[in-house]
Every structure is written in structure tokens, then in C-alpha cells.
Amino acid sequence: MRQSTVVFYLAISFLPFITLANNEDKKANEDSWAQTSGLQIETLLQKGRKYLHLDLFEPAFVYADSALKLATELEQTQNISESLLLESKIYVTQKKYTEALNTYFQLIYYLNSTHNIIQNKDIYRQIAVLYTKLQNYDKAIIYYNKSMDYAGKSEDKVAIAKLLLELGDVLMKNREFENAEATIRKAIEASDDINDQNTLVRSYIKLAISFDLSERFQESLSIIEETKKYLGSSTNDTLIADYYFSYANILFHTGNFTLASNLSLKSLEISRRVKYSSLIKENLTLLQEMAISKAEYPKALQYANEFNRFLIEESNQELGESSKDHRIVYEMEQQERELERLRLLEVNNENKLRGRKQLIVSLIAIGFLSILIALMLYYRGKGRKKAMEIEAKQNQQINKQNQKLEQVNKDLSEAKAAAEFARDTAVRSDKAKTAFLDIMSHEIRTPISGIIGMINVLKDIDLDDDKREKLLVIEQSSNDLLDIFNDILEFIKLESGNLGMEPSDFNLRNALQEVQSIHSNRAAKRGLDFSVNIDEAIPEVVYADEARLKQVLKSLLSNAVKFTQKGSVQLNFKYVSSDEKRCQLRVEVIDSGIGMNIAEIKNIFTAFSPAHTSFSREYHGIGLSLAIVKKLVHLMNSAIQVESSKGIGSRFWFDLDIPYSEKSNSEDESLVLSEAVKFKILLAEDNELMQKVGAANLAKYGEVDIAPDGAKAFEMYKNKHYDIIVMDLQMPNVNGWEATILIREFEKQKGIEKAIPIIALTANVSQKDRKKSFDSGMDFFAEKPIRPEVLDQMFAKLQYGEQS
């Protein structure tokens, strides 16, 4: 039998190659290649769906990703969409909701080009469901509304009714009870209009729950009782079980424990019969709470034990239903897929050959097919034995699992002790990392500050064009080195969780002036049009983390300018919506640069992966900026999105939900420093190199005295009048914070009403040091190397009597 099977497969394998050898028409061969590739993609998708059905996620994703790559190469939009849809389903099944969201957004990009209303409706609903699972209810509401828009366009009344019900449920979870009630009533009307009994009953149940959560108990009881007449003679057991549980839950809140217990027990009985696991657990929890409320502690313990037994049964069932020989099948099909790929490559080459070359390629392909058949027969012969071994191993695992479950109570105390030890170890490790980062930041920034500081001094000297050009090269290289160091340091802090948001009131339009000035100059050097656009409806003063927002914008704009050779770069702030407390706006950076394909888009937010690997020599970088952008935007409770086309350009965007500031306006920070005004300046700095750099940079503002440490700075301040102190933080003997505290205490003792302004100057820019500086009494905080425009603004504020 096995020999006849081999002969049959070999005979079949010869047929396509004999046909190809006799076909001399190049166009026909190309059509055959395209058709064969399309069939190959469909085969890959079918295998991916099969493995997803078997809960074998790794092989399922391998097949889906292979289909996506092949469809992308062939520019088959429909197959790209199908591949992305399969990847999304795999992520959802694995509960990887963030990855699923990113894939759905890529899918929307392709669906927009096909104008498929029904698919758009379904995808936007899936996005809304995922945001609901992530408890981001504001985003879920937005995408439910988008899904309903498409349902309205397709006149799908059944979908509209169900979407209204789901939207009402999300509004209820978001504590928007009035909006939830109005939406659920619309769902009731829509389901009644199309005679959808199930949706109608579920809508009434949700309406009753909404009243219950808003403590309108009588209205809730009235609605749940009215629901029974719509339930009628329904045979939908899950619907009936949901009704009894919701009724019991409402009665429990009103204190009617007896009837509530009876209804919950009915719901539990039905749920067990239809294996409605989530409702079984909810009923057991409710019954336990009611028993505790009635002081029936033996009953409460009984329900708690039932709950634990049910969890054990679920675990055993999941383990017992695992596949016996899927791994064997997967390994066989991996080989089959690789051999099939090689066969397709040979077929494609065969389109360009004639005569004897065609025959050679055909024989090679036949050889590969013969190997494949031999492998399949070999593995089938061993499959039964392997399957029995796997089954025996699984039975051993089940027995071990049962033994572990019996030891749970004993292991709890040991696990607790281990967890406490791990926590203490992690805390010590985290402190050590933080200390190392502080030292590294200070030690590396100090020499870089010296280089950039002296460059700023030399820029004010009258130089010929050749020397000035060389100086600019040094400046650019130094700034690039500082950017790389900043990116590495920022990434380490984000990875270790040592970076958080520090929101404050600031003038958004003034903040954008600095971003615009930096990148407009860079864009002008490359001959690009650069613009910043902000909607008038966006408030002038907002409450957010100004530094982190600037950092995100600078990274996105730097990449846009870097990868754009001609055309334009835009930064847009668009108004989306607002209420009494918050404003939602969209931030987007658009360029007309080299663009990306879908494979490149998937990697751009990965650390140490340059945005465009094929251009890495021309566009240098270590690939950290976009990885940092992604993490910072996530800390802002948003997600960075991207769409791009090769040779056309890219668009990066994210949405911000910003609370209104209590201030209606902020003072204009763009003050002009008068060169006629000179100050008496005290520079406290222990590093000799930085003393020279600091004195040279401060000389243009007035007379500069130098103190080698905090103690000397305090003595010099007591004996001589100064207008301002520039204070390094890390100094021996008495550091900058300690010296500031001494100065402020001295001012209090002497009754000095106008405190001297103190600028904190440091190479360590951690949030902890920033807070510590202001707490000690300092007025400004500047990082090394300090930029000339920052110094200008600080001395301008001092000139006009302002301190922050």
C-alpha cells in the first residue's frame, strides 16, 4: 500500500512540470506564477486558521506572517487584509490586546483603499472591544461610534441594535449613566423594530443594571420585572441564566436575600448545564457574598470551596484537551511549506529558461517532491508511537498538576516569603541601577558640556568662512553625540520604569516656538518647506508634561527631516473634541520623504532597529528615538500610529486627552534681554574645565566670580553682593543643594526680603534631582550643556524681575 502511494504521488508530481516544459509563452508562464502564488497564499492562510482553531498559536502566526510577506511582495491588497485579519485574531486569542490593536490599525489602512463598508464596520467594532478589555473606555466609545457609522451606511439594522447595546454597556462601565441609559433605550427601540428578541431582552437587562449601579434600585427592579414578559418562552439558556443572575444581583442590593438566593441558584443550575463558565463563577461569588451578609459562614465556605473546585476542573479540562500529535503534524508541514516555497521559486525561474534548462529545473523540483513524500511516509509510520508517548507525558503532567493543587495551601507561605525576598532584591537592584545612571550621566555630560560650551564661545568670535564652517562641523558632531547619549539614557530609564510624567500648566504655542526654531533651520538647510499648524479651538494653556511632549515632537520631526530629501514637513495640532474638563486633540507629523512598506513599518518602533534598514549607511542612527517615542506616548495614555507609502511619504500621529489648565493664559516667555544690563554673577563649580567654560559663556552677561565648592560659594555670597548664582549640584564638601539651603536660611535670619536667584546647573537631569533642586530653594533648573538661548531667557527673566 505504501509503495503504491509513493508511485501515485510521483506520477502526479510529473504532470505540472511536463506542462511547463512544453509551454513557450512567457506571458502565460507569468500568469501561471501569479495564480500559483495566490493559491499558495490561500493555502498558508488555511493552515494558519487550522492551527488557530487548535490553539497552536506559534505555527498559526508563522503561516499568517508568511502569507502576509508573500502578499506584500505581490501587492495583493485583499490577501494582505486577510493575513492581517488572521494575525489580529491570533493576538486576540492570546489576549495580546495591544499587538492586536496595532495590527487592526494596519488593516484599516488597507481597507480604506477598498472602501469595504462591512469589513470597516466589523474591524472598528473589534477595536472598540479591545479598548474595552484594556479598560480604555473613552477610546472604546469613539470606535463604537465609528462602527455604527459604517453600519448606518450599510443599513444593517441588526448590527446597529447590537452595537448600541455594546456601546451602552461601555458607557455604563465609564460611569456615564445618563448617556448609557439613552443609548440602551435606542438599542431597545432598534431591536424591537427588527423583532430581535435576544438583543431586546439583553438591552432591558443592561438598562436595569445601569439603574442598579446608579443606585436607582426601584427603577432597576421595575425594569428587570418588566423584562420577563419579553423573555417569554425563550429557549436560549444563556439568556435565561443571565436574566436570573441580573435579577438576583439587583435583589441582593435591595436586601431581599431569600429571593436573590433562589434566583442565583436557578442561574447556577442552568449555567452548569450549558457550561457557561464565567456565569458559574459569578453566581458562586454572589452566593458567597449573600451567605456572608446573612452570617451563614458554613454556607459561604461551601460556595468558596465549590468555586475553587470549579477552577481546578477548568484547569484539568484545559490540560486534558491539549493536542496529542499536533507537534508532529506541525514539523511535517514546516518541511512541506519550505519545500513548497523552493518549488515555487524553481517554477518562477523556469519561466525564463528554455529547452534543457527547463528539464533540469523540473527534475530538481521532482527530487524535492520525492523527498517530501518520503518524509511524510516516514513520519506517518512513526506518528502513532510518538502520539502514544505524548499522551503518556500529558497524563503524567495531569497527575503532577493535581498533586500541585493539593499542596497550594502549604506553598502559599513559602511563595509569600520568596516574593518578599524578590521584592527586596529588586528594590536594591533598582537603587543600584539608578545610582549608576546618575554617575554615568554626570561623568559623560561634563566633557561634552565643555566641548559644546567652548563652541558657543568661539561662535561669538569673528572667524573667516572656512574656520566657521569647520566649527559648525564640530558643533554638529557634538550635538549628534549628545543626542545619542540622551537617547540611550532615556531608553534605559524607560525600560527600568524610572521615568514618569510630570504635568504642569504651560503655554502650548510658546512651547512650540522652540521646536519650530530648531527644525525650521534644519529643514531650510535641506531645502524643505517646514510648517507648524495649530487649530484655534485648542486652548492656549494646557496641563501636561511639557518636556516629554517636546521630546516626542523633536524625535518625530528629526526623523521626518532626516528621511525627506525634497518637499515638505508638517507638524499639526488638530482639535478633535472637548467637554467641560478636557480637550482631545490629535498631533501628527507628515512628510513627503522616502516612505516605508508594511514590513519596515512593523520594525520601526523596535529598539536598535533603524527606521529604514536599507538606507542605514546614508541615514545614520542607532534606532532608539522611535522606540522612546512609543514608550513616552504610552505614558501619555495614548498610542503612536503610522501610515506610509514607498516614495510618497509618512504620517505619524497620536491622540492626546489633556485636562484644561486652571489658568486661562500664561505669560509670554519670549523676553528680550538688553545687552546694556550687566550682572554680578557667582559661579559655583568644582570642575576646572567647567569653570573655564562657564566663565566664558557667562562673561557676556556681566562680571563672573568662581567658587570651587558650595562652602566657598556661601562665604562669598555673605561677603559680596551678587545678582545671581549659577550653582553646580555635584560638588565636594558642601554640594549645591546644601549650599542653597544655607543661603536661604541666612536670608531668613537677616530678614532679606528679595532672595537672590539661583540657577541649578547639572549634568544629571533626573526628575528626582529636578524636584530636589526646587525643594531646596533654587529658582531655575538647567542641564549641561546649557544652550545660549536658555541662558538668554533666564537672564531676561532676571532683568524683568521674574523668577520661577
NORDAPE-V76500 format. One record per backbone hydrogen bond with DSSP energy under -0.5 kcal/mol. CO is the residue of the C=O (numbers start at 1). NH is the residue of the N-H. Records with the same first field share a line. If there is no record, write none. Layout:
CO = NH, NH
This chain:
1 = 5
2 = 6
3 = 7
4 = 8
5 = 9
6 = 10
7 = 11
8 = 12
9 = 13
10 = 14
11 = 15
12 = 15, 16
13 = 17
14 = 18
15 = 19
16 = 20
17 = 21
18 = 22
19 = 23
20 = 23
22 = 24
24 = 26
25 = 29
26 = 30
27 = 31
28 = 32
29 = 33
30 = 34
31 = 35
32 = 36
33 = 37
34 = 38
35 = 39
36 = 40
37 = 41
38 = 42
39 = 43
40 = 44
41 = 45
42 = 46
43 = 47
44 = 48
45 = 49
46 = 50
47 = 51
48 = 52
49 = 53
50 = 54
51 = 56
52 = 55
55 = 57
56 = 60
57 = 61
58 = 62
59 = 63
60 = 64
61 = 65
62 = 66
63 = 67
64 = 68
65 = 69
66 = 70
67 = 71
68 = 72
69 = 73
70 = 74
71 = 75, 76
72 = 75
75 = 77
76 = 80
77 = 81
78 = 82
79 = 83
80 = 84
81 = 85
82 = 86
83 = 87
84 = 88
85 = 89
86 = 90
87 = 91
88 = 92
89 = 93
90 = 94
91 = 96
92 = 95
95 = 97
96 = 100
97 = 101
98 = 102
99 = 103
100 = 104
101 = 105
102 = 106
103 = 107
104 = 108
105 = 109
106 = 110
107 = 111
108 = 112
109 = 113
110 = 113, 114
111 = 114, 115, 116
115 = 117
116 = 120
117 = 121
118 = 122
119 = 123
120 = 124
121 = 125
122 = 126
123 = 127
124 = 128
125 = 129
126 = 130
127 = 131
128 = 132
129 = 133
130 = 134
131 = 136
132 = 135
135 = 137
136 = 140
137 = 141
138 = 142
139 = 143
140 = 144
141 = 145
142 = 146
143 = 147
144 = 148
145 = 149
146 = 150
147 = 151
148 = 152
149 = 153
150 = 154
151 = 156
152 = 155
155 = 157
156 = 160
157 = 161
158 = 162
159 = 163
160 = 164
161 = 165
162 = 166
163 = 167
164 = 168
165 = 169
166 = 170
167 = 171
168 = 172
169 = 173
170 = 174
171 = 176
172 = 175
175 = 177
176 = 180
177 = 181
178 = 182
179 = 183
180 = 184
181 = 185
182 = 186
183 = 187
184 = 188
185 = 189
186 = 190
187 = 191
188 = 192
189 = 193
190 = 194
191 = 196
192 = 195
195 = 197
196 = 200
197 = 201
198 = 202
199 = 203
200 = 204
201 = 205
202 = 206
203 = 207
204 = 208
205 = 209
206 = 210
207 = 211
208 = 212
209 = 213
210 = 214
211 = 216
212 = 215
215 = 217
216 = 220
217 = 221
218 = 222
219 = 223
220 = 224
221 = 225
222 = 226
223 = 227
224 = 228
225 = 228
226 = 229, 230
227 = 230, 231
228 = 232
231 = 234
235 = 237
236 = 240
237 = 241
238 = 242
239 = 243
240 = 244
241 = 245
242 = 246
243 = 247
244 = 248
245 = 249
246 = 250
247 = 251
248 = 252
249 = 253
250 = 254
251 = 255, 256
252 = 255
255 = 257
256 = 260
257 = 261
258 = 262
259 = 263
260 = 264
261 = 265
262 = 266
263 = 267
264 = 268
265 = 269
266 = 270
267 = 271
268 = 272
269 = 273
270 = 274
271 = 275, 276
275 = 277
276 = 280
277 = 281
278 = 282
279 = 283
280 = 284
281 = 285
282 = 286
283 = 287
284 = 288
285 = 289
286 = 290
287 = 291
288 = 292
289 = 293
290 = 294
291 = 296
292 = 295
295 = 297
296 = 300
297 = 301
298 = 302
299 = 303
300 = 304
301 = 305
302 = 306
303 = 307
304 = 308
305 = 309
306 = 310
307 = 311
308 = 312
309 = 313
310 = 314
311 = 315
312 = 316
313 = 317
314 = 318
315 = 319
316 = 320
317 = 321
319 = 322
325 = 329
326 = 330
327 = 331
328 = 332
329 = 333
330 = 334
331 = 335
332 = 336
333 = 337
334 = 338
335 = 339
336 = 340
337 = 341
338 = 342
339 = 343
340 = 344
341 = 345
342 = 346
343 = 347
344 = 348
345 = 349
346 = 350
347 = 351
348 = 351
349 = 352
350 = 353
354 = 357
355 = 359
356 = 360
357 = 361
358 = 362
359 = 363
360 = 364
361 = 365
362 = 366
363 = 367
364 = 368
365 = 369
366 = 370
367 = 371
368 = 372
369 = 373
370 = 374
371 = 375
372 = 376
373 = 377
374 = 378
375 = 379
376 = 380
377 = 381
378 = 382
379 = 383
380 = 384
382 = 386
383 = 387
384 = 388
385 = 389
386 = 390
387 = 391
388 = 392
389 = 393
390 = 394
391 = 395
392 = 396
393 = 397
394 = 398
395 = 399
396 = 400
397 = 401
398 = 402
399 = 403
400 = 404
401 = 405
402 = 406
403 = 407
404 = 407
405 = 408
407 = 411
408 = 412
409 = 413
410 = 414
411 = 415
412 = 416
413 = 417
414 = 418
415 = 419
416 = 420
417 = 421
418 = 422
419 = 423
420 = 424
421 = 425
422 = 426
423 = 427
424 = 428
425 = 429
426 = 430
427 = 431
428 = 432
429 = 433
430 = 434
431 = 435
432 = 436
433 = 437
434 = 438
435 = 439
436 = 440
437 = 441
438 = 442
439 = 443
440 = 444
441 = 445
442 = 446
443 = 447
444 = 448
445 = 449
446 = 450
447 = 451
448 = 452
449 = 453
450 = 454
451 = 455
452 = 456
453 = 457
454 = 458
455 = 459
456 = 460
457 = 460
458 = 461
461 = 463
464 = 468
465 = 469
466 = 470
467 = 471
468 = 472
469 = 473
470 = 474
471 = 475
472 = 476
473 = 477
474 = 478
475 = 479
476 = 480
477 = 481
478 = 482
479 = 483
480 = 484
481 = 485
482 = 486
483 = 487
484 = 488
485 = 489
486 = 490
487 = 491
488 = 492
489 = 493
490 = 494
491 = 495
492 = 496
493 = 497, 498
494 = 497
504 = 544
506 = 508, 542
507 = 511
508 = 512
509 = 513
510 = 513, 514
511 = 515
512 = 516
513 = 517
514 = 518
515 = 519
516 = 520
517 = 521
518 = 522
519 = 523
520 = 524
521 = 525
522 = 526
523 = 526, 528
524 = 527
529 = 569
531 = 571
533 = 573
535 = 538
540 = 508, 509
541 = 661
542 = 506, 544
544 = 504, 546
545 = 549
546 = 550
547 = 551
548 = 552
549 = 553
550 = 554
551 = 555
552 = 556
553 = 557
554 = 558
555 = 559
556 = 560
557 = 561
558 = 562
559 = 563
561 = 564
563 = 565, 594
566 = 568
567 = 529
568 = 592
569 = 531
570 = 590
571 = 533
572 = 574, 588
573 = 535
574 = 586
577 = 584
581 = 660
582 = 579
583 = 585, 658
584 = 576, 577
585 = 656
586 = 574
587 = 654
588 = 572
589 = 652
590 = 570
591 = 650
594 = 647
597 = 601
598 = 602
600 = 603, 604
601 = 604
603 = 606
606 = 609
608 = 610
612 = 615
613 = 616
615 = 619
618 = 620
623 = 608, 609
624 = 628
625 = 629
626 = 630
627 = 631
628 = 632
629 = 633
630 = 634
631 = 635
632 = 636
633 = 638
634 = 637
641 = 653
643 = 651
645 = 648, 649
649 = 645
650 = 591
651 = 643
652 = 589
653 = 641
654 = 587
656 = 585, 658
658 = 583
659 = 543
669 = 671
671 = 673
674 = 677
679 = 681, 703
680 = 723, 724
681 = 683, 705
682 = 684, 726
683 = 685, 707
684 = 728
687 = 691
688 = 692
689 = 693
690 = 694
691 = 695
692 = 696
693 = 697
694 = 698
695 = 699
698 = 701, 702
699 = 702
701 = 679
703 = 681
705 = 683
707 = 685
709 = 713
710 = 714
711 = 715
712 = 716
713 = 717
714 = 718
715 = 719
716 = 720
723 = 757
724 = 682
725 = 727, 759
726 = 684, 728
727 = 761
729 = 731, 736
732 = 710, 734
733 = 735
734 = 710
735 = 739
736 = 740
737 = 741
738 = 742
739 = 743
740 = 744
741 = 745
742 = 746
743 = 747
744 = 748
745 = 749
746 = 750
747 = 751, 752
748 = 751
751 = 753
753 = 755
757 = 725
758 = 760, 779, 780
759 = 727, 761
760 = 782
761 = 729
762 = 784
763 = 765
766 = 770
767 = 771
768 = 772
769 = 773
770 = 774
771 = 775
772 = 776
773 = 777, 778
774 = 777
780 = 760
782 = 762
787 = 790, 791
788 = 792
789 = 793
790 = 794
791 = 795
792 = 796
793 = 797
794 = 798
795 = 799
796 = 800
797 = 802
798 = 801
